[in-house]
Amino acid sequence: MELGLGREEGPGICTNTRCSAASWSPKNYYFGPRFEENPSRYCVGCGQRFVRRCPRCASPISTSSRDRVTRSAKSERDGGNLYCTECGYLIFEAPRCRSCNSLLKKDDMDVNTEKEGCLKCRHTKQQLLADDDEIPF
């Protein structure tokens, strides 16, 4: 929804989970989408159009949404998904492993994590197998 003939106004979120301007951890884990208070129409990181309103009910995205979709520390588990505060529609879903629920690295975003797990799952499984070799029978 555009306001007049010029720019749209209000906060916006880039829903591209591979956006170079998203929030990434030092070890390349996805931490959250690009969120701007009053951005131009398109994201500078990937060129995707910013989402400013709920696709279902057209309610504007609030500035408080940033806290619900970004993580600032490894221990924070509730960051990620963004639901419309008016109708509950899922506007953005964080890329998570379907096996361990960890946020994903870029390399895992094309993997069927429900079947194969993510790099973190595979590392843990390899570690368990290695530890299992040392158990006497």
C-alpha positions in Angstrom: 0.0 0.0 0.0 1.5 3.3 -1.0 0.8 6.7 0.5 0.4 9.2 -2.3 2.7 9.1 -5.3 5.9 9.3 -3.3 7.6 7.0 -0.8 5.8 4.6 1.5 6.3 5.6 5.1 6.9 3.7 8.4 9.1 0.9 9.5 9.9 -1.9 7.1 11.4 -5.4 7.1 13.3 -7.2 4.4 12.0 -10.8 4.4 14.9 -12.1 2.3 16.7 -14.6 4.6 19.8 -14.5 2.4 20.1 -10.7 2.4 23.6 -9.5 2.9 22.3 -6.6 5.0 20.5 -8.9 7.5 21.8 -9.4 10.9 24.5 -12.2 10.9 26.4 -13.6 13.8 30.2 -13.6 13.7 30.1 -17.3 12.8 27.7 -16.6 9.9 24.4 -17.7 11.6 21.3 -15.8 10.7 20.3 -13.5 13.6 17.5 -11.5 12.1 16.2 -9.6 9.1 17.1 -6.1 8.0 14.7 -3.8 9.8 14.6 0.0 9.2 12.6 2.7 10.8 11.8 4.6 7.5 13.6 2.9 4.7 13.5 3.6 1.0 11.2 1.3 -1.0 13.9 -1.4 -1.6 16.5 -3.0 0.6 20.1 -1.8 -0.1 21.4 -5.3 0.7 19.4 -7.4 -1.8 17.0 -5.1 -3.7 13.9 -6.8 -2.3 11.0 -4.5 -1.5 10.5 -3.8 2.2 7.4 -5.1 3.8 5.7 -2.3 5.7 2.2 -3.8 6.2 0.6 -7.1 7.0 -0.3 -8.8 3.7 -3.6 -10.0 5.2 -5.1 -7.0 7.1 -2.8 -4.2 5.9 -1.9 -3.1 9.5 1.4 -1.3 9.6 4.5 -3.0 11.1 5.4 -1.3 14.3 8.8 -0.2 15.4 8.6 -2.6 18.4 8.7 -5.5 15.8 12.4 -5.1 15.7 12.8 -6.6 19.2 10.6 -9.6 18.2 12.6 -10.6 15.1 16.2 -10.0 16.0 18.6 -11.6 18.5 21.4 -9.9 20.2 22.8 -12.9 22.1 23.2 -16.7 21.5 21.0 -17.5 24.5 17.9 -15.6 23.2 15.6 -18.2 21.6 12.4 -16.3 21.1 13.6 -13.9 18.3 12.8 -14.8 14.8 9.2 -15.0 13.6 7.1 -11.9 13.1 3.3 -12.1 13.4 0.9 -9.2 12.8 -0.1 -7.7 16.1 -3.7 -7.1 14.7 -4.6 -10.4 13.0 -1.8 -12.8 13.9 -0.7 -13.5 10.4 2.8 -14.8 10.0 4.7 -12.0 8.1 8.2 -13.4 8.5 9.6 -16.7 9.5 13.2 -17.0 10.6 15.2 -19.8 8.9 15.5 -22.5 11.5 16.6 -26.2 11.4 13.6 -28.5 11.4 15.6 -31.0 13.6 17.2 -28.9 16.3 15.4 -25.5 15.9 18.8 -23.7 15.6 19.0 -20.6 13.4 20.7 -21.6 10.2 23.9 -20.6 8.4 23.6 -19.6 4.7 25.0 -23.0 3.7 22.1 -24.8 5.4 19.3 -22.7 3.9 19.0 -25.0 0.9 19.2 -28.2 2.9 16.2 -30.3 3.8 16.9 -29.9 7.5 14.0 -32.1 8.6 15.7 -35.0 6.9 19.4 -34.1 7.0 19.6 -31.7 9.9 21.9 -28.6 9.8 25.6 -28.3 10.2 25.2 -28.0 13.9 23.1 -31.3 14.0 25.5 -33.1 11.8 28.4 -32.0 14.0 26.7 -33.1 17.1 25.8 -36.4 15.6 29.4 -37.0 14.5 30.6 -36.1 18.0 28.2 -38.6 19.5 29.4 -41.3 17.1 33.0 -40.5 17.9 32.3 -40.6 21.7 30.4 -43.9 21.2 33.5 -45.5 19.8 35.2 -45.2 23.1 32.6 -47.0 25.1 33.7 -50.6 25.8 31.2 -53.4 25.2 
